Amino acid sequence: MAKKKSRQQSAATPATVAATRAGIPFTTHAYEHDPAAASYGAEAAEALGVAPEQVFKTLVADVDGAPTVAVVPVSASLDLKALASAAGGKRATMADPAAAERTTGYVRGGISPLGQRRKLPTVLDASAAEQRTICVSAGRRGLEIELAPEDLAALTEAITAPVARS
């Protein structure tokens, strides 16, 4: 992987603070974010030198009007119908980006499933279980946190379900 920083050396974000408080093992990976990058997730995978299936993006959707987090591989897109079903709802739409930022406390491209302003229902794509570790945003553009998918699921109290499509 690219430039690595241990949790002690990295700048603390709410995401890394949450992981540290939970006592779960993790590693942070910093890279130089390019503001012109077309896809934050693809940029992270390339910068870290890992398969896009190992890097997951955090998306905020509205399921029956309630903000809900979906964590899916950057190589896939979110299946809104599957998300609604997994979250026990009938209909899902993508949240307004400004509303997602207000709700999570993070900026777009740096939204982490960890350490959000308020805990939101979270659905982790089932493909995460195929990986020993996955990377998700650590709470700012250019910083990823690598951890075991089961630790992410436990810390976010996520439902695991197939919500990604290729």
N, C-alpha and C positions, 0 to 999 in steps of 0.2 A: 504494500500500500504506500501511498504518498507520505509526505511529511507527517510524522506521528508525534503526538504530545500525550503525556500521561495525564491523568485527571488532576494531579497536583500542579502541573505546569500550565494547564490550559486556563483560559479566562473562564470564570464561572458564569454559567447561564442558568436560568431556572431549570432547564432540562438536566444539566450535569449536577446541579444541587439536588434535584429529586433522586437521581440515580445514586448519588453518594449517600444521601440520607437513608435510602432503602438498602444500602450495603450490597448492591449488585456489582459484579465486575463489569467494567467497560473500558473502552479506549476511545479517545477523541482523535480525530484526524482533521487537521486544518489544511486548507488549500486557498490559493489566490482566486477569489471569485471574479469572474468577468461579467460586468454589468450588461454586456451585449449578448450574453449566452441566451440561446433560444429556449433551453430547457434547464432549469436548475438541477433536476435529478440526473439528467444525462451528463451534465457538466461535472457533477460530483462523482459519478461512476468513472468517467474518463480520468479525472484528476487523481482519483484514488487508485486507479488501475485495477478495478474489480468489475466483475460481470454486472450488467444492469439488473439482473435478477436478484442480486444481493443488496442493492441499494433501494430503499423504499421511500416513497413520497408520502407526505401527510396532507390529506385533502379534507376540507370541511364542507359538509353537505347539510341540507335541511331535510330531515326525515319527518314527514307530517308536521312540519313547522318547527321542529326541535333541532338545534345544532348537533351534529354527529360527526365524529372523526372517522375517516377511512384511511388505512395505511396499506398501500399497494406498491408492488415493484414499479420502478421507473420505466421498465420495459413494457408495461401494460397500461391499460386505462381502467377507470373505475366503472363497473357495471352498476348503475344507479338502481335498477330494479332489484338486483341481488342484494345491494346494500339495504334497501328498504325492507326486504324480506328478513335479512339477518338481524336487523335492528328491531324487528317486530312492528314495522310500519307498513303503510300501503304505498306511499309515494316519496321519492327522494329527488331533490334537485341540488345542483351545486349552490353553495352559499355565495352571497355577494362577497367579493374579496375584502372590501372594507369591513364588513360585518365579521368575517373570519378573523381578521387582524384584531378587531376590538374584543371579540369573544376569547381568543386564545392568548392575547398579549404579545404575539409575535408578528413580524412582518412577512408578507408573502415571499416565498422562497426560503424562508427560515422558520416556518411553522414546524414545531416539534410536537410529537404526540405526548411528550413528557413535560411536566412542569407548567402546564397551561394555567392561565389566570383562574379558570374554574374547570373542574373535572368534567369532561364531556363523555358521553357514551362513545366507545371506540370499538371499531371492527378491524381486526388484522386479517389480511388476506391469508388463506390457508397455505399458500405456497411458501410462506415464511418458514414453516416447519421443515421444509426441504433443505434449509440452510443451517450451518453450524452457528453462524453469526450473521446479523444483518446490520446495515447502516441506515440511520434515519437522521434527520436534521437535529443538531444539538442546540438549536435555538437562534441561530443566525446564519446568514449566507456565508458559505465558505468554511463551515464547521459541522462535521458529522460526528455522531456518537455510534460506536460499534458495540453491540451487545447481543446476547443470545435471544432469539425470538421468544422463548418462553419467559425470559425475564421482562421483556417489553410487555408481553401480554399480562403478566402478573402485576406489574407496576401500574399499568393503565386500566386494569380490570377489563381487558378487551375480550370480546367475543371473537373467536377465530372461525372464519367462514370464507368460502370462495366468492370473493367480490371483485376480482380483477378479470379482465378479458384481454386477450392478446390483440 
